[in-house]
Amino acid sequence: MSKVSIAIIGAGKVGSALGILLQQKGYDVAAVASRTAESAEQLGRRLNCPVLNNKEAAFRAELVFITTPDRSIAPVAAEIAGSGGFRPGQVVAHTSGAHAAGELHGVREAGACAISIHPLQSFAEVAAAMENLPGSYFALEGDESALPLARQVVEDLNGKWFTISAADKPIYHAAACIASNYLVSLMHFATGLYAQFGLKPKEAFEALYPLVQGTVANITKAGPTGALTGPVARGDTPTIAGHMKAFRELDPRLQELYSLLGQYTVKVALEKGSINHEQSEELIKVFRSKKTGDSGKP
């Protein structure tokens, strides 16, 4: 399949990385557009392509990427459609994990195809996005006729793809948030606890990071279930009771968070087979204890 011309509408981290990487793979970047003139001009200079308004940029391309913030996808697509920027034969894509291709308002009515191409990756800056996009998995959802082109784009980025339905988008995206965003929150939670005995955030992270690396390496080798270690995996209720007591004295809200995480981990330990049902019930009893934190009994 020959390389199509593309337009980037939304010159943020993901849009900029896509434009640069795909140009390197032989795609003609017909134009860029963005709400912020400075970001559009910066990307336009880097790609040596015109900086136009949304409608003109979209009309020039065979594949239009709308890489705006999620809340702007629908109004931007509707604005382009209303001004005649979409046409039959085009493919219009957004990169949101949370929204389905139907968020591209007016695209199908104009005779173009709509698709969602979401990279399962985290992007803190353009350079990181360019480094992380190749090799990532991408979730594809949308019009069947747009899938061949979407698959080609992913493969040209050295990525891997799978397809999902529009109805699956919320759970799909929630899982991605858990694996990425909530991992950040868990590290914030853990490093914050180390401040209780005097470690600064940087010191706490440096102390815990080798443990995190080892855990990720174990997950890679054995999978999430097989990699589980620690007191829950051993059925060590006295240790968990000590944790619960300490959290109750420190902050009951943190105790609740720790309890919920622990109760889920009990299910993982059962799945692994490292504890039996009797041990799991004892662990759950301790995790649900709000008073003593040491026996599971009021």
LINBELFEN-V7222 format. One record per helix or strand. SS is the DSSP state (H for helix, E for strand). FROM is the first residue (numbers start at 1). TO is the last residue. If there is no record, write none. Layout:
ss: [SS SS]
from: [FROM FROM]
to: [TO TO]
This chain:
ss: [E H E H E H E H E H H E H E H E H H H H H H H]
from: [5 13 28 37 50 54 63 70 91 101 108 113 126 137 144 160 166 181 201 231 237 252 277]
to: [9 24 33 47 51 60 66 82 94 103 110 119 133 142 156 163 179 197 226 234 250 272 287]
